Amino acid sequence: MASHDLLDPLSSIETSIALMNLVDNSNTELTQFLSIINSSIKKFRMLINNIAAIAKLENNMTDMEAVDIGEVLSNIEWSLEKR
C-alpha cells in the first residue's frame, strides 16, 4: 500500500478536526479531545512518512555480502607496501 493511500483518509480527518476547531465551542472537554486527536494525526502522519522513507531506502539498496575485514586490511597494507 502506498503512503498516499494512508495519508488521504488522514487528511480528511485532519480537515474535519480543523473545521470543528473553527466552531466556537465552550465545551473544554471537547476542545481537549480535539487537541489530542490533532496531535495524534500529526504523529501518525510523521510515522507514515518515516515508513515510506525507509521503504524507499530499502528499495534502492543493493545486495550486500559479508567480507573478511582482516583480508581487506591485508590487501590495503599490501597495496601500500608496493608504493
C-alpha positions in Angstrom: 0.0 0.0 0.0 1.4 3.4 -1.0 1.8 6.1 1.7 -0.6 8.4 -0.1 -3.3 5.7 0.3 -2.8 6.1 4.1 -2.4 9.8 4.0 -5.7 10.6 2.1 -8.1 9.4 4.9 -5.8 11.1 7.4 -6.2 14.4 5.5 -9.9 14.1 5.6 -9.9 13.5 9.4 -7.5 16.4 9.8 -9.8 18.7 7.7 -12.8 17.7 9.8 -10.9 18.4 13.0 -9.8 21.8 11.7 -13.4 22.7 10.9 -14.5 21.5 14.3 -11.9 23.8 15.8 -13.3 26.8 14.0 -16.7 26.4 15.6 -17.0 28.5 18.8 -17.1 25.7 21.4 -17.4 26.4 25.1 -17.1 22.6 25.8 -13.5 22.4 27.2 -13.6 18.6 27.3 -14.3 18.5 23.6 -11.6 21.1 22.9 -9.1 18.9 24.8 -10.2 15.8 22.8 -9.8 17.7 19.5 -6.3 18.7 20.6 -5.4 15.1 21.4 -6.8 13.9 18.1 -4.9 16.6 16.2 -1.7 15.7 17.9 -2.2 12.0 17.1 -2.8 12.8 13.5 0.5 14.7 13.3 2.3 11.8 14.9 0.6 9.3 12.5 1.5 11.4 9.5 5.1 11.5 10.6 5.1 7.7 11.1 3.7 7.1 7.6 6.3 9.5 6.1 9.1 7.7 8.0 7.9 4.3 6.9 7.7 5.5 3.3 11.3 6.9 3.5 12.6 3.6 4.9 10.8 1.6 2.2 12.3 3.9 -0.4 15.8 3.3 1.0 15.3 -0.4 1.2 14.1 -0.5 -2.5 17.3 1.4 -3.5 19.7 -0.8 -1.5 22.0 -3.2 -3.4 22.6 -6.7 -2.2 25.4 -6.8 0.3 27.8 -9.6 1.1 29.9 -10.4 4.1 33.6 -9.7 3.8 36.6 -10.7 5.9 37.8 -7.4 7.3 41.2 -8.9 8.0 41.6 -9.8 4.3 40.5 -6.3 3.3 43.1 -4.7 5.6 45.8 -7.1 4.4 45.0 -6.1 0.8 45.3 -2.4 1.8 48.6 -3.0 3.6 49.9 -5.0 0.6 48.9 -2.3 -1.8 50.5 0.4 0.3 53.8 -1.5 0.6 54.2 -1.6 -3.1 54.4 2.2 -3.3 
